[in-house]
Amino acid sequence: MIEAHTLFTEKPFSYKVLKDKTAEIRFRGTLVKTISGKEFNKLERVIAMDNQPELQLFLAKVTGTEVSQ
């Protein structure tokens, strides 16, 4: 298993939290998914952890985007 801190030396994912408890997730600047509900709640918890590699890994998983080294 690849550890998150070694996989994400860059930050290909970004997110924007919207007013209505949804968030837009972007991969290298391109919108790939809008999340809400349980996925949004999980995103809030990962953001609160303040761990960038874990956040990048979560965003990759939730979008289904395959990221390789």
C-alpha positions in Angstrom: 0.0 0.0 0.0 1.3 3.5 -0.9 1.2 6.0 1.9 -0.6 9.3 1.3 2.4 11.4 2.3 4.6 9.8 -0.3 2.0 9.8 -3.1 1.1 13.4 -3.0 4.2 15.6 -3.3 2.1 18.0 -5.4 -1.5 19.1 -4.9 -3.4 18.2 -8.0 -6.8 18.5 -6.2 -8.5 21.6 -5.0 -12.0 22.2 -3.6 -14.4 25.0 -3.0 -17.1 24.8 -0.3 -20.4 26.3 -1.5 -23.2 27.9 0.6 -25.6 24.9 0.4 -23.4 22.3 2.1 -21.9 21.2 -1.2 -18.4 21.4 -2.5 -16.8 21.5 -6.0 -13.8 19.3 -6.4 -11.2 20.1 -9.1 -8.4 18.1 -10.5 -5.7 20.3 -12.0 -8.2 23.1 -12.3 -10.9 21.1 -14.1 -14.2 20.5 -12.2 -14.6 16.7 -11.8 -17.3 16.4 -9.2 -19.7 18.2 -6.9 -20.3 16.5 -3.6 -23.0 16.8 -0.9 -24.5 14.8 2.0 -22.3 12.1 3.5 -19.4 12.9 1.2 -19.5 16.6 2.1 -19.5 15.7 5.8 -16.5 13.5 5.4 -14.7 16.3 3.5 -15.3 18.6 6.4 -13.8 16.1 8.8 -10.7 15.6 6.6 -10.3 19.4 6.3 -10.4 19.7 10.1 -7.5 17.2 10.3 -5.3 19.8 8.6 -3.3 17.1 6.8 -2.7 18.0 3.2 -1.7 14.5 2.0 -4.8 12.9 3.6 -7.0 15.6 2.0 -5.5 14.9 -1.4 -6.0 11.1 -0.9 -9.6 11.7 0.1 -10.3 13.9 -2.9 -8.8 11.3 -5.2 -11.0 8.5 -3.7 -14.2 10.5 -3.7 -13.8 11.5 -7.3 -12.6 8.1 -8.5 -9.6 9.8 -10.1 -6.6 7.5 -10.5 -3.4 9.1 -9.4 0.0 7.4 -10.0 3.5 8.3 -8.9 
